[in-house]
């Protein structure tokens, strides 16, 4: 008889009211033939605040749910807890403020099997409310898609991904604890995966959706996030080279920063274009400072996990 494919789905959570909606969306997944699903909830709160919700939903869930309490307010610890708890052939990650479409896991799995990739990304589609700025909605600044370099995806994200846990490029790999409060731990993880010879593919129909809360619906929030992403990228670049090579990287980042500032200024009458270049300038500013060794700004967690 054909052995079943086992997929674990990891949900890292920290005091998120939307966790219930995320879990309920997973209960409605279409399960591919000869496939078993299991959910892993990694609670990153100091106290096990999500345990009662998980216990209450067990009777509604068509899949087993494993609950792991990892109280360090450091997202890398929660992600690593999912890696450690997984005994499946694949491990998917979805954020605790997202909801999955019925075909989400089937689309990721089909792409993984067809391509033989070590990781498969899906798109995250932002849902804006009526209060979000027009330029933000028109430019769709909150949705998440892979970044291609030519025809290759060099890095990834954990808000919608399937990992092949049998891959030598995934086995034994963990998320950097030093980036667990700043963010960028996923960029670091997937960059190392591809640099070791791993391959990332994309499943365009493996869609999850994410509402944009009011606290994120601002230019300042987007700029801070882009700046931190640039810092992580800059530090990864700096770790690979030294001397003249690092000076060159810093200079290139500075030139890109200047270009984006100039084009953004010229685009001032056009809000979508202006803000897109301004955010790219924030990204390159982060890269510039990252190559100089500036540590990432802290975005998540508390002092206890520094």
N, C-alpha and C positions, 0 to 999 in steps of 0.2 A: 504494500500500500504506500502511496505517496505520503511522505512526512509533511506535517503542517509547518507553514512559515509562521514564526512567532514574532509579533511586533509589540514592543512596549512604547507607550506614549508618556513622555515626561512633562509635567506641568510644575514649574517652580513658582512659588507664591509667597507674597509678603503682604499680609493685611489687605488683600485685594477683594472688595465686595463683588467684583465681577467673576470670581472663581466659579461660583455656582453656575452661571450662564455658560461658561467655558465647558465645564464638565457635562452639563446637560446636552450641549451641542455634540460632544463626543459620544454620548449614549446613542445618538441617532445615526452614527456612521454606517455606511454600507461596507460590510466586511467582505473582502475578496474570498473566493473559494479557497479552501484548504489553508485558511489563515486564522490565527488566534490573536486576539488583542488583550492587552493588560494596561491599566493606567497606573502611573506612579506620580503621586503628589508629594513634592519636596517642600516642606514648610520652613521658610527661612526666618520666621519670627522668633523672638526670644522665648516666648511662651508658645505652646502648640495651639495657636488660635484657629487653625483651619481643621483641626481634628474632628470637632463636633460636626461640622458641615460634611466632611467626607463620610463620617459614620452614618449621618442621616441619609446620605444619598446612595449608600451601598445597595439598598433593596431596589432602587430604581435602575441601577446600572446593570446592563447586560454583560459587563466585563468585570473581572476582578480588579480591585483597586488596592494598591499598596500605598501606605502612608509612611513617610519618612520625615522625622523632625530633625532639622539641622540648624540650631539656633545661633547663628553667627552673623546675621544681617550682612551676608557677603554672597552675592549671587553665584560666584564661582563655586562656593561650597555646595550650594543647592544643585547646581548643574552636575558637579562631580558626584553628588549623592545619587542622582538619576543614573549616571554612568555605572556606578558601583552596584546599584540595585537591579540593573537590567540583566536579564539572562536570555533575552530574545535574540533572534537573528538580526533584527533591526531595532533602532531606538529613534523615535520621532520626538521633536520638541515643538511645543506650542506655548505661547504666553498666556498668563492667567487673566488677561483682559481681551482675549480674542475668541472668536467662535469659528468653528470649522463647518464647511459645507459637507453634505452627505458623502460626496465622492472624494473628499480630501485625501484620506490615507490610501485609497485605492489608486488614485492618480500618482501619488508619490511612489508607491510600491511598483506600479507598472513601469514607470520611468527608470527606477532603480534596476529592475530585472532586465529591461530592454537594453539599457546602456552599460550595465555592469559598473556603474559609478560607485565611488566610495561614499558619496553624499549627494542628496538631491534636495534642491531648494524649491519652494513654491512662493507665489506672490502673496503679499499682505495688502489688502485693499482697505484704505482708510475710509471711515464713515464720518462725514462732517455734519454738525448740526447747523441750524439756521443762523447761529451767532458767529460762526467762523468768518474771517475776512474773505472777501471775494477773490483776491489774488491768491490766497492760500488754497481755496477750493479749485480755482481754475488751473493753477499749477500743480495741484495734487502733491503738495510737499511732504505729506506724512505717509503715503504709501511706500512699501518696501519692495524693491526688485533687485535682482543680482546686478553687479557691475561686471561687464565683459571687458576684457583686454584682448582685442581682436576677436577670436571665436572662443576664448577660454575664460572661465570664471576662476579668478585667483583666490578669492576669499568668500566668506559667507556670513550667515546670521543664524540665530537660534529661534527666531520667532516663527519659523515655518521650515522645518528641515527633517530629512530622514537620513540617519546614519546607518551604514552597513557595519554592524558590530563584529563581523567576521573578518573585516578588512585589516591587513597589517598596518595600514595608515591610520586606522582608528583605534585599534586595540592598544590599551595602555596609555593613550593620550588623555590628558586632563586639561581643564580650564585653569588659567593662571590666577592664583589667589590674590596676587598683587593688583589685579585689574578688577577684582570683584566688587569694588565700591565706585570706581570711576566709570565702569563700562569699558567696552572694547575687548573683553575677554573672548567674545565669539570671533571677532576679527583675528585676534592672535591665534586662536585654536585652528581656524580654517586656513589661515595663511601657512601655518606649520604643516597642516595636512597636505596642501598642494605642493609645498616646497619639498616634501618628502617623497613626492611622486604620486600622491593621491589625485583623484579627479572628481570635480563637482559638476553636476548637470542640473537642468532646470525643467520643472514640470509646470507649464503655464496654467493648467486647469486645476491644480491643487491649491485652491484659493481658501484663505482664511480672511476674516474681516476683523477690523479693530476700530472701535469708536475713538474719536479724538476729543478728550476731555478739555474743559475750558482752560486748565492750567498749562496745557500743551499747545493751545491754539494761539500762539504768539510768535512774533519774529524772534524775540529774545530766547525763547526755549529752543527754537530750531537752530539759532546761531550757536548757542552753548553746546548743543548736541553735535553739530558739525565740527566745531572747534575741538571737542574731545575726541571725535573720530580721527581728525587730523593728527592730534597728538599721538594717538596709538600708532597710526601709520608711520609717523615720523620716527618714533622710537624703534619700530620694527626695522625700518630702513637703516637707522643708525647702528643697530646691533649687528648688521651684516658687514659694515665697512668701517674704516677709520681713516684718519689723515686726510689726504686729498679727496678721496672718495666721499667722505662725509661732508667736506666743504662744498663739493659739487652738488650734493643732494640739497644742502641748505640753500645754496644759490638758486637752484632750479625752483625750489619751493617759494623763495622770495620773488623770483620773476613771475611765477604763476599768480602769487598774491597781488603783485602790482598790476598785472594784466586784468585780473578780475575786478579790482577796484576801479580801474580806468573804464572798463566796459560797463560796469554797474553805474558809473557816473553818467556816461553817455546815454544809458537806458533809463535815466531818472523818470521820464514821463510815462514809462510803461511798467507798472508795478510788478507783474509776473517776472519779466526779464530782469528788472532791476534787483529784485529780491533774490532771484536765482543766482545771479552773479555775486551779490553780497554774501550769500550763504556759502558759495564756493570760495569766496575770499576768506571767510571764517575757517573753512576747512584747511586751506593752504597756510593760513596763519598758524593753525595747530600743527601742521606738518613742519613748518619752519622752526617752531619752538621745540617740537618733539625731537627733531634731529640734533638740537642743541642740548637735549637731555632733560628738558622740563617735564616733570611728572604730570600725569593726567589729573584734571580737576575731579573732585569726588562728586558723584551724582547720586549714589545710592547708599543706604545703610547708615550705621552710626559709628561713633568713635571706637566702640568696643572691638570692632573688626578691622581697625586700621592696620 
